[in-house]
Amino acid sequence: MSKSLYDTLGVGENASSDEIKKSYRKLARKYHPDINKDESAIDKFKEINAAYEVLSDKEKKSQYDQYGDQMFGGQNFHDFAQGQGGGVDLDEILRGMFGGGGGGFGGNQGGFGGFGGIDLDIKARVVIPFLVSITGGKQNISANGESFDIKIPAGINSGETMRVRGKGKSHQGQVGDMLIKVEIESSSQYERKGDNLYKTFDISLKDALFGGKIAIETPEKEVSLKVPQNTKNGQKFRLKGKGVADRKTALTGDLYLVANIILPDVDTLDDDLREMLEAKL
């Protein structure tokens, strides 16, 4: 039985989860569009991520090990992926194929994710705090007549859909899944651009001119930032690897701290200092 997902990740069928993860990370870095500028690298990158979506999940892997490339109509995974075109999300297609609520694999089961032609999956929506989307955490959701916690992965994007198994509709002993669309609250402190975060922090004129240390809260913890003499308004300070985790590439973006110099109220200055500043500036 052909099982080309393993070929996509360059591992054998008996590879351990650690071996699969190690190979995935190596290939993801090699074909990441930011690193590999070859046009074909984009499609390869998508295939690698989609293959890992299946082989890193115990239940999906078990189902794939049972049926192999029959899941793709007998095609190998590369040909299947190419046949989907460039405007589709392979991860979402595979989640629908392998994560269905009882339909499983078979020609007369009404397709993947259903049972006897009945779609047992239900859709829901949840709004999560900005910082939870960055660091991950638990979020309570009330839907379909019950309340429960879901695990939010660090680095999730607004608009992503999470699948919660066994929380859908039931029919003849079969239970579907709940597809939860995630939306993220805006933040008054942070701006997210891809995997990078930007935060503006206030700095006194004294510290901007002569340097100093400033305590700043980040998504992880409070840090002490050393600012040099003659810091300019809008100057950026980069905290490498303190941004958003990319769950597909295992890479993490950066946090940029942007200086906002606070000027003193002239009317509050000592008269001698005010006169000196007027004369010298």
N, C-alpha and C positions, 0 to 999 in steps of 0.2 A: 504494500500500500504506500503510495507516494505521500510524503509529508514535507512539502517544500518550505514551510515556515521555518523549519530548523535550518534549511539551506540559506534562507534569507539572513539569519543571524549568525551563520557560520559555525553552528554547533551540531553535535550528534543528538540523536533521539533520546539518549540516556544521560544527557547533560544535566547537571544539578542546577538548582535555582541560582546559585552563586555564579556558576559558569555562564549561564544565560545572561545574567545581569552584567557580568564583566565584559562579555562579547558585545552586548548591546551598547554599553557606554563607549567602548572603543570605536564601534562603527558609527554611532551617533555623532561623535566628535569629528570623525573623518569626513562624514558627508553633510555636516551642518552647513546650511547655506551661507552663514557668516564666515565660514572657513574655506569651504570648497565652492569655488565660483563656477564650476562646470554646470551647465544647464541640466544635465542628466542627474546631478547630485540631488536635486530637489525631489524627484520621483523616488530615488533610492532612499532618501531620508524618510519619506512618508512610509515606504514599505517597511523599513526597519522599525519605525515607531509602531506601526500597526501589528507587525509580527510580535513585538514585545508585549503589546496590549493583550494578546492571547496567551503567549507562553509564560508570562509572569503571573498569570491568574490561575490558581490551582484548578478551579472548576472548568474554566474555558480550555485549559491545556488538556484536561482529562477528556473533554468532549472531542477536542481536535485529535488526540491520540487514538480515539476510538474510530473516527470516520476519516481522518486525513484530508486529502485534497478533494474528496467528494463534496466537502463543504462548499467548494468553489466551482461546483459543476464539473469536476474532474480536471479542471485546469490547474497548472501550478500557480503559486501565489503571485508570481511576477506577471504572468499573462492575465490573471484575474484583476490585478491592480491596474494594469494598463487599460484594460477594458472598461474600467469605471470612469476614465477621463480625469482631467486635471482639476475639475471644479468640485470634487466631492471629498468628503472627510472619510478616509478609510477607517480611522479609529471608530467613528460612529457606525459605519456599516458593520464592522466586526462586533461591536457591542450589541447591535441589534441581532446579529446572527447567533452569537454565542451566549447572549445574556437573556434570551427569551424566557417567558414564564410558562414553559411546559410544552411548547410546540416542538422544540428540539429540532432534530434533523429527520427529514422524511418527506416523501413526495405528496402524501395525502393528509398532512397534519395542518394544512392551512398556512404553511410558511413558517418562518422563524418568529418566535415571540407570541404565538397565538395557539389556539387549540380548536381544531375542527372549524377553522375559518373565523373563530371569535377572537378578537384582540382583547387579551386580559390585562394589558398594561394600562396604567392610568398616568395622567400628567399632573404635576403640581409645580408650585413656584415658591422660592424662599429668598428673602433678602437678608444678606449677612453683613456684619460690620466690616469696614475696610480692613482693619488690622487682622481680623480672622482670615480674610482672604490671603494675607501675606504670610502669617505665621502658622495658619492651620488651627484646628480646634473643633470643638463640638458645637452643634447648633440644633436647638429644638425645633421641631416642625410639627404642625397639626394638620393632618390631611386624611381624607377617607375615613373620618370618624374616630381617629386615634391620634395620640401624641407620642412622639418618640424622638430620640437624638440621632443625628447623622454625623459622621466624621467628615469634616471639611479638610481636604488636602491643602498644604501650603502651596501658594502660587496659583490657585485656581483663578480663571478668568471669568469676567461677567459674561453671561450668555451660555456658559458650559452647562451640560446636562449630566446629572449624576443618576445612576441607576441603583435603586434600593430593592434588593431581591425580596420576593414574597410579600410585598405591600400593595399589590394590585388587586384586581377583581378575581373572584374564584368561580370555577365552573367544573362540575363533575370531578371534584378532587384535585383539580389543577389550579394553581395560583399564579397570577401575573406579577409584574414588577411595577414599581413606581418610578417614573422618570421625572426628576426634579430639576427644573431650570433654575440656575443660580444667578441672582442679581446682586451686585455689590453696592453698598452705600458709598456716597462720596465722602471725602475726607477734607477737613479744614486745614490739616497739617501736611498732608502728603499728596503728591501728584505722581501717578504711575505712568511711565512711558516704556512700554514693552516690559522688560525685566528690570529696568532701573527705577529707582525712587528718587524724588526730589523733595527736599524740605527746606523752608526758609527759616533762619534763626536770627534773632535780634542780637546785635552787638553794640556796646557803647562806643561813643567816639573815642574815649580814652583807650579802650582795648584795640580799636581799629588802628589808632595812631601808634601806640607803643607796644602792642601785643599783649597776650594774656591767655588764660584758660577759661573755657566756657562749658558748663554742664549742659548736655543736650540729650533729650529722650529720643531713642530710636525704637523701631518695632521690637527689638530683642531686649535692650536694656539701656540704662543711662550711660553715656560716654563722656569723657572729658576731652574736648577738642582744643588743641593748641593753635591759636591764630597768631600769625607773625606780625611784625610791625608793618605799617602802611597797607593794611588790608583794605581792599577796595569794595565799595558797595556792589553787590551782585557777584562777588568773587565766589567760586565754587571750591568746595573741599570734598574730595572723593574718599569714601570708605569702601574699599574693595570687598566684594562678596557679601555686602550687607543689604543687598536689594532683594529681588524676588527670585525664588527658585523656579527654574524651568523643569517641570516634572518629566518632560520627554527627553531632555538632553543631559540632565543631571548637572547643568551649569547654573550659576547664580549671578544675577546682575549686581549692580553697585548702588550705593546710596550716596547721593550728592547733596551736601549741605550748602545752602546759598546764603551768603551774608547779607543782612539788612541792617545798615548802620543807623542807629537812633541818635539824632542830633538833639542836643540840649536846648531847652527854652532860653533864648537870649535874655529874657527879662529876669531869669533866676540866677544869672551869672553874677559873680562879684564885680563891682564897678571897675576895679583896677584891671581885672582879667578881661572884661569886656572892652575897655579902652585899648588894652594891648592888642587884642585880637583885631579890632577895627584898624589899628595903626599898622599891624604887621601883615594881615591877610590881604 
